[in-house]
Amino acid sequence: MDDAPFNPSLGALLWDVDGTLAETELDGHRPAFNLAFAEEGLPWHWDPATYIQLLAISGGRERLRVFLSDQGPEPPDPALLDALVRRKQHHYTALMAAGAIRLRPGVERLITAAASAGLSQAVVTTSARLSAQALIERLLPGAAAAFAFLVCGDDVAALKPAPDAYTLALHQLAMPAAAVVAIEDSSNGTRAATAAGLRTLVTLSEATRREPLAVFEGAAAIVSQLGEGGSPVSVLQGPACPDGLITLSYLEQLAVPS
């Protein structure tokens, strides 16, 4: 149960957004980019396989910049890059409003349980602040207040897999890394969190579930999802989860990276 006693050494949860809170990558960001390309009269269309490959690059703007750089010998036109980012953000927000993006199983349950237990919670994402805030306000209206702050791609010089965003979050929490669990879905996020000394739970998303487990080196546990009634967790690596739900008690037993 989520309200079972747990060790008070678990003081905070740090949540990734894309792929962790919701299946945003393939269902939101990818189609939003494609709509932006079409509006600009560009001949590009990112299918799921192409987009999954592009996810090796953290941050939507940086992902687009690298893609544009690969299209020819000239550097990307900054005006085109800016226009595409604006159009993409508009479509991403519209897709969310239309219900195309939904929370993953167990997300709201665990956020609510952590808030009730008095844990600090925050968001650590490579996404732009506008995108992250739009998702939280739309999909977590009842739990948004649980997040003390957001660390976004705009806030740090180096995106994941660099640990900068998590290091900044730890500074804002004023807690030791051993008291904090990061919840991630990607190898870049896992590398960032573990480099900052955090216990890291990987909850595989549609974009990452086909990757070999070895790319999540350092993760304390790797699971299929957080679990909800009728949709239990499968543990691929880490402690067993006999009740089928990732709870605070489960998170507390995760090993601190050595």
C-alpha positions in Angstrom: 0.0 0.0 0.0 1.2 3.6 -0.7 0.7 4.6 2.9 2.8 1.8 4.4 5.6 2.9 6.7 8.8 3.8 5.0 12.3 4.9 6.1 12.4 8.7 6.6 15.8 8.7 4.7 13.6 8.9 1.6 13.1 12.6 1.5 12.2 13.5 -2.0 11.3 12.4 -5.5 12.6 14.0 -8.7 10.4 13.3 -11.7 11.4 13.4 -15.4 8.6 14.5 -17.7 8.7 13.2 -21.2 8.1 9.4 -21.3 7.9 9.3 -17.4 4.9 11.3 -16.5 3.2 10.7 -19.8 3.9 9.1 -23.2 4.7 12.5 -24.7 7.5 11.7 -27.1 5.8 9.5 -29.7 2.2 10.8 -29.1 2.9 14.5 -28.6 6.3 15.9 -29.5 6.8 13.8 -32.7 3.4 14.7 -34.3 3.8 18.3 -33.2 7.1 18.5 -35.0 5.6 16.9 -38.1 2.8 19.5 -38.2 5.3 22.3 -37.8 7.3 20.9 -40.8 4.2 20.7 -42.9 3.1 24.3 -42.1 6.6 25.5 -43.1 6.3 23.6 -46.4 9.2 21.3 -45.5 9.5 17.8 -46.9 10.3 16.1 -43.6 8.2 13.6 -41.6 9.6 11.9 -38.5 8.1 8.4 -38.2 8.4 6.6 -34.8 11.6 4.8 -35.7 13.3 8.0 -36.8 12.2 9.9 -33.8 13.4 7.2 -31.4 16.8 7.5 -32.9 16.7 11.3 -32.5 15.9 10.9 -28.8 19.6 10.2 -28.3 19.8 14.0 -28.4 18.3 15.6 -25.3 16.0 18.6 -25.6 13.6 19.2 -28.4 15.2 22.4 -29.7 18.7 20.8 -29.7 17.3 17.7 -31.4 15.8 19.9 -34.1 19.0 21.9 -34.5 21.1 18.8 -35.0 18.6 17.4 -37.5 18.6 20.7 -39.5 22.5 20.7 -39.4 22.4 17.2 -41.0 20.3 18.4 -44.0 23.0 20.3 -45.7 26.4 21.9 -45.5 25.1 25.3 -44.3 24.4 25.9 -40.6 20.7 25.9 -39.7 18.9 29.2 -40.3 18.2 30.6 -36.7 15.0 32.1 -37.9 13.7 28.8 -39.3 14.7 27.0 -36.1 12.8 29.6 -34.0 9.8 29.4 -36.2 9.7 25.6 -36.1 10.0 25.6 -32.3 7.2 28.1 -31.9 4.9 26.1 -34.3 5.8 22.8 -32.7 5.0 24.2 -29.2 1.6 25.5 -30.4 0.7 22.0 -31.8 2.0 20.2 -28.8 -0.2 22.2 -26.5 -3.2 21.7 -28.8 -2.6 17.9 -28.9 -2.6 17.9 -25.1 -5.8 19.9 -24.9 -7.4 17.4 -27.3 -6.6 14.5 -25.1 -3.9 12.9 -27.3 -1.5 12.7 -24.3 -2.4 10.9 -21.1 -0.6 10.2 -17.8 1.1 6.9 -17.5 -0.3 4.3 -15.0 0.5 5.0 -11.4 1.9 8.4 -11.9 -0.8 10.4 -10.1 -1.2 7.7 -7.5 2.5 7.9 -6.5 2.7 11.7 -6.6 -0.3 11.9 -4.3 1.1 9.3 -1.9 4.4 11.1 -1.7 2.7 14.4 -1.1 0.6 12.9 1.7 3.7 11.4 3.3 5.4 14.8 3.3 8.0 14.1 0.7 9.4 16.9 -1.4 8.9 16.5 -5.1 10.2 18.4 -8.1 10.5 18.1 -11.9 13.8 17.7 -13.7 13.5 17.7 -17.4 15.3 18.7 -20.6 12.1 20.1 -22.0 11.4 23.8 -22.3 9.6 25.2 -19.2 6.6 26.0 -21.3 6.1 22.4 -22.4 6.6 21.0 -19.0 4.2 23.5 -17.4 1.6 22.8 -20.0 1.7 19.1 -19.3 1.5 19.4 -15.6 -1.3 22.0 -15.6 -3.3 20.0 -18.1 -2.8 16.4 -16.9 -2.1 16.9 -13.2 -4.3 19.8 -12.1 -5.0 18.2 -8.8 -1.4 17.3 -8.0 0.5 20.1 -9.6 1.0 21.8 -6.2 3.0 18.8 -5.1 6.0 20.0 -7.2 8.1 22.5 -5.3 9.9 23.6 -8.4 10.8 22.7 -12.0 14.3 22.4 -13.4 14.0 22.6 -17.1 16.3 22.6 -20.1 16.3 26.4 -20.1 17.9 26.4 -16.6 21.2 24.6 -17.2 24.2 24.9 -19.6 24.4 21.1 -20.3 21.4 18.9 -20.8 21.1 15.2 -19.8 23.1 13.0 -19.8 25.2 15.7 -18.0 24.1 15.8 -14.3 23.7 19.6 -14.2 19.9 19.6 -13.9 19.9 17.1 -11.1 22.8 18.8 -9.3 20.8 22.0 -9.5 17.7 20.2 -8.2 19.6 18.8 -5.2 20.9 22.3 -4.4 17.4 23.6 -4.4 16.1 20.7 -2.3 19.0 21.2 0.2 19.1 17.4 0.6 21.8 14.8 0.2 21.6 12.7 -2.9 21.2 9.5 -0.9 17.8 10.8 0.4 16.4 11.3 -3.1 15.0 9.0 -5.8 14.9 10.0 -9.5 12.2 8.6 -11.7 13.3 8.4 -15.4 12.5 6.5 -18.6 15.6 7.1 -20.7 19.3 6.2 -20.8 20.3 9.9 -20.9 18.2 10.6 -17.9 19.5 7.6 -16.0 23.1 8.6 -16.7 22.4 12.2 -15.5 20.7 11.1 -12.3 23.2 8.4 -11.4 26.1 10.8 -12.1 24.5 13.2 -9.5 24.5 10.3 -7.0 20.8 9.6 -7.1 19.0 6.3 -6.7 17.2 6.0 -10.0 14.1 4.1 -10.9 13.7 3.5 -14.7 10.1 3.1 -15.9 10.4 2.1 -19.5 8.3 4.1 -22.0 7.1 3.3 -25.5 10.2 5.1 -26.8 12.7 3.2 -24.6 11.2 -0.2 -23.9 13.0 -1.9 -26.8 16.5 -0.7 -25.6 18.8 -3.3 -24.0 18.8 -3.0 -20.2 22.6 -2.4 -20.3 22.1 1.2 -21.5 20.5 1.9 -18.2 23.7 1.2 -16.3 23.5 2.4 -12.7 19.8 2.2 -12.4 18.6 0.9 -9.0 15.6 -0.8 -10.7 14.0 -1.0 -14.1 10.3 -1.6 -14.4 7.6 -1.6 -17.1 5.6 1.1 -15.4 4.6 2.3 -11.9 1.5 0.1 -11.7 -2.2 0.8 -11.3 -5.2 -1.4 -10.5 -5.5 -4.0 -13.2 -2.1 -3.0 -14.7 0.6 -4.4 -12.5 4.4 -3.7 -12.7 6.8 -6.0 -14.3 10.3 -5.8 -12.8 13.1 -6.3 -15.3 15.9 -5.4 -12.8 15.9 -4.7 -9.1 13.9 -5.7 -6.1 10.8 -7.8 -6.5 7.5 -6.0 -6.4 5.0 -8.6 -5.2 2.0 -6.3 -4.9 2.4 -5.0 -8.5 2.6 -1.4 -7.5 5.7 0.9 -7.1 5.1 2.4 -3.7 7.1 4.6 -1.3 8.2 1.5 0.5 9.5 0.1 -2.7 11.5 3.2 -3.5 13.0 3.4 -0.1 14.7 0.0 -0.5 16.5 1.0 -3.7 20.2 0.9 -3.4 22.2 4.1 -3.4 24.8 4.1 -6.3 28.3 3.3 -5.2 
